[in-house]
Amino acid sequence: MSSNREAAIAESWHRTLSGIPTVLGRLAYLSSLRNANTGAYEHFGLIQRIGENEVDRMLRRSHTDVFQEWLCFGLARQKEELEDYFSGLEGDRRDILTNWLRLQPYGSWVPPESRDVERKLFYADLGVVLELIRAEYGVPSPDPDS
């Protein structure tokens, strides 16, 4: 593939991602493109244009980049991101929060190439942010010892 074509496709992909209003939303979207059975990233439209291997490489890199961007945010910014992400979801915010605390739907959002320390930081930060929001909304803790 020519470097001009590759650059045009990459630019188009970055515009697609930037259309998702939150970094957390981008993280959720990118993780949804990873096949849980094979670990490969898949996007039908992109595969038609550049092939499976290039799509996997590009989406894998995007997922890692967005994940690292999230990790670089301070807790205040992460909290804003999560609140913005929640505001884009359908349903009552308290119900969404209750389910997030109980079911942890973000469990597959960490890129597979992430280091253990990055994975731990992601879950620790998200746990703190969820706890802050839980306390603000007066949602009961799912931990009976809390």
C-alpha positions as CSV (number, residue, x, y, z in Angstrom):
1,M,0.0,0.0,0.0
2,S,1.3,3.5,-0.9
3,S,2.3,5.7,2.0
4,N,-0.1,8.4,0.7
5,R,-3.0,5.9,0.8
6,E,-2.0,4.6,4.2
7,A,-1.7,8.2,5.5
8,A,-5.2,9.0,4.1
9,I,-6.7,6.0,5.8
10,A,-5.0,6.7,9.1
11,E,-6.3,10.3,8.9
12,S,-9.8,9.1,8.2
13,W,-9.6,6.7,11.1
14,H,-8.4,9.5,13.5
15,R,-11.4,11.7,12.4
16,T,-13.7,8.7,13.1
17,L,-12.2,8.4,16.6
18,S,-12.3,12.1,17.3
19,G,-16.1,12.0,16.6
20,I,-16.5,10.1,19.8
21,P,-16.7,12.9,22.4
22,T,-14.8,11.3,25.3
23,V,-11.6,9.4,25.6
24,L,-13.4,6.8,27.7
25,G,-15.9,6.4,24.9
26,R,-13.1,5.9,22.4
27,L,-11.6,3.3,24.8
28,A,-14.9,1.5,25.0
29,Y,-15.3,1.6,21.2
30,L,-11.8,0.3,20.4
31,S,-12.1,-2.5,22.9
32,S,-15.4,-3.6,21.2
33,L,-13.5,-4.0,18.0
34,R,-11.2,-6.7,19.5
35,N,-12.5,-10.2,18.8
36,A,-12.7,-11.9,22.2
37,N,-12.0,-15.3,20.7
38,T,-9.0,-14.5,18.5
39,G,-7.7,-11.2,20.1
40,A,-7.5,-9.6,16.7
41,Y,-9.0,-6.2,16.1
42,E,-11.7,-6.2,13.3
43,H,-13.5,-3.5,11.4
44,F,-15.3,-4.6,8.4
45,G,-15.1,-1.4,6.4
46,L,-11.4,-0.9,7.1
47,I,-10.6,-4.6,6.3
48,Q,-12.1,-4.1,2.9
49,R,-9.8,-1.1,2.3
50,I,-6.5,-2.2,3.8
51,G,-6.7,-5.9,4.9
52,E,-6.9,-7.7,8.1
53,N,-3.3,-7.4,9.2
54,E,-3.1,-3.6,8.7
55,V,-6.5,-3.2,10.4
56,D,-5.3,-5.2,13.4
57,R,-2.1,-3.2,13.6
58,M,-3.8,0.2,13.3
59,L,-6.6,-0.5,15.8
60,R,-4.2,-2.2,18.3
61,R,-2.0,0.9,18.2
62,S,-5.1,3.2,18.5
63,H,-6.4,1.2,21.5
64,T,-3.0,1.5,23.2
65,D,-2.7,5.2,22.5
66,V,-6.2,6.0,23.8
67,F,-5.6,3.8,26.9
68,Q,-2.3,5.6,27.7
69,E,-4.1,9.0,27.1
70,W,-6.6,8.0,29.8
71,L,-3.9,6.9,32.2
72,C,-2.2,10.3,31.9
73,F,-5.2,12.2,33.1
74,G,-5.4,13.2,36.7
75,L,-8.3,11.9,38.8
76,A,-10.3,15.1,38.4
77,R,-10.1,14.8,34.6
78,Q,-10.9,11.1,34.7
79,K,-14.0,11.9,36.8
80,E,-15.1,14.5,34.3
81,E,-14.6,12.0,31.5
82,L,-16.6,9.3,33.2
83,E,-19.5,11.7,34.0
84,D,-19.5,12.8,30.3
85,Y,-19.4,9.2,29.2
86,F,-22.4,8.4,31.5
87,S,-24.3,11.4,30.2
88,G,-24.1,9.9,26.7
89,L,-25.7,6.6,27.9
90,E,-29.4,5.9,28.0
91,G,-30.9,5.2,31.4
92,D,-30.9,6.6,34.8
93,R,-27.5,7.7,36.0
94,R,-27.9,6.0,39.4
95,D,-28.9,2.7,37.7
96,I,-25.9,3.0,35.4
97,L,-23.6,3.6,38.3
98,T,-25.0,0.7,40.3
99,N,-24.5,-1.7,37.4
100,W,-21.0,-0.4,36.8
101,L,-20.1,-1.0,40.4
102,R,-21.6,-4.4,40.3
103,L,-20.8,-5.7,36.8
104,Q,-17.7,-3.8,35.9
105,P,-18.5,-3.6,32.1
106,Y,-15.1,-1.9,31.6
107,G,-13.3,-5.2,32.4
108,S,-12.2,-5.7,28.8
109,W,-11.1,-2.2,28.0
110,V,-7.4,-2.7,28.8
111,P,-5.4,-3.4,25.7
112,P,-3.8,-6.8,25.8
113,E,-0.3,-5.4,25.4
114,S,-0.6,-3.3,28.5
115,R,1.9,-3.8,31.3
116,D,0.5,-5.1,34.6
117,V,1.3,-1.8,36.3
118,E,-0.8,0.0,33.6
119,R,-3.7,-2.5,34.1
120,K,-3.6,-2.0,37.9
121,L,-3.5,1.8,37.5
122,F,-6.5,1.7,35.2
123,Y,-8.6,-0.3,37.6
124,A,-7.4,1.7,40.7
125,D,-8.1,5.0,39.1
126,L,-11.5,3.9,37.8
127,G,-12.3,2.5,41.2
128,V,-11.6,5.8,42.9
129,V,-13.5,7.8,40.3
130,L,-16.5,5.5,40.6
131,E,-16.4,5.7,44.4
132,L,-16.4,9.6,44.2
133,I,-19.4,9.6,41.8
134,R,-21.2,6.9,43.9
135,A,-20.8,9.0,47.0
136,E,-22.1,12.1,45.2
137,Y,-25.2,10.3,44.0
138,G,-25.8,8.5,47.2
139,V,-25.7,5.1,45.5
140,P,-25.3,2.3,48.1
141,S,-21.9,0.6,47.9
142,P,-21.9,-2.9,46.5
143,D,-19.5,-3.9,49.2
144,P,-21.5,-4.9,52.3
145,D,-18.5,-4.1,54.5
146,S,-18.4,-0.4,53.4
